[in-house]
Amino acid sequence: MRVSGPETRSLAARLFHSTHALEPKIATYGTVVDENGATLDRGIAILSIAPHSYTGEDTLELQIHGSPIVAREVVRALLACGARYANAGEFSRRALLNGKMDVHEASAVADLIAAESRSAARAAAANLGGGLAREVQTLRSRLSTILEELAAAIDFPDEVRDPDRAQLEASLETIAAELQRLQREGEAGRLIREGVGVAIVGPPNAGKSSLLNALLGEDRAIVSEIPGTTRDTIEETIAVDGVPVRLIDTAGIRAHSDRLESAGIERTRRALSEARAAIVVLDGSQPLSPEAREVLALTDDRSRVIFCNKSDLGDAGARELGERAEVCGSVFDSATLAALRAALARAAWGGKLPDLERPHLAALFELEAVARALEALSRARETLRRGEPPDLIAGELQRAYAALGHLTGEAAGEELLTKIFARFCIGK
């Protein structure tokens, strides 16, 4: 149980009794009592004095036994003595308002709590140190210096010369390159946090469900030689190079199908339209059927991996596809599955992710802020390339400067803070 605020020490004195006085940052064993002095539990109390705490305020942590009844009674006693329930994310919000973290770090706390993979947890942890804010602040400082030089040239044209155009263009290009790097790394971080949707599509009996089972290492989907066995989408998640991949096994696409199967095929088309990439599973042992050609045409404009299955039974389809078939083999062969994973990584995110052990953009508002800054810098650079006076770019540079302020918290409004902390559980 954690308590934060100006009355923390008086609550601690009333509800925690020990033979030793509570000292800051020292774990003290004692008795937790209610508002009437009745014993509730024996446990440990840790007192932190402002500003040396998570929230920047006086805080008390009570470590008690895990009984829901005991926990409920301790909370009731705290409320009876004047405390109130924390709102969602209120501890982290108070930490931000008291200067203990910036908006990026606060968002990283929510990402760490919600992480569903080791890679997502490591990426979120990399954002907890405030490194991104320092990087962005450096870029804002460079923009501020340029704006100051332009302002001086405008206000005192007889004493101050215009900034050198070549140096100005080079400085803006360097800043834009840094922002583009942040943008790329932020997109990679988003993939690791949210995962990638991949639709497994193909004609009936090509081996789609067998592929899903093989990648999962378990019999999740029903496998049958009867066409139309899969009539609904089945979704499961695997990890490929640390990225969560949501595999969506779909109904086989064919022209002649009953009413129920047609509904499944329609869901297949919908799943394909929403997925980031597709694995097209074909029977490589047989000549390409009309259904196989239809699936190939349907996925022609999408990121995909064409997989010729059943190579142990023949290669007529594989020879017909030629180099278009990126992977040929069998779902029962481990080397084939490894090749499929590698091909899928290339199709879905280019095959190699940047190092996310360094701070990177995480929240949507951060990506939007960088996009706005890049747009403003692009317009400023275009103005310079047209040979127009440098002072005309001041407005665009101010817009870029303001956009980057959302990453450091200097321009974070109440609406933005509400969106950030709405993701948190009660308290943290």
Protein Blocks (a to p, Z undefined) as FASTA:
>chain_A
ZZedjklmmmmmmmpccfbdcdehiacddddddfkopafbdcdddddddfbbfkopacdd
ddddfbfklmmmmmmmmmmnopacddehklmmmmmmnopacfklmmmmmmmmmpcbfklm
mmmmmmmnommmmmmmmmmmmmmmmmmmmmmmmmmmmlpccddfklmmmmmmmmmmmmmm
mmmmmmmmmmmmnopadddeddehilpmmmmmmmnopafbccdfbehkamcdcdddddee
hiacdddddddddfbdcfklmmmmmmmmmmmmmpmbdcddddfkbccdfklmmmmmmmmm
pccddddehklnocklmmmnmmmlmbgcdfkbmklmmmmmmmmmmmmnoopacdfkbccd
fbfmlmmmmmmmmmmmmmmmmmmmnopafklmmmmmmmmmmmmmmmnopmccfklmmmmm
mmpcehZZ
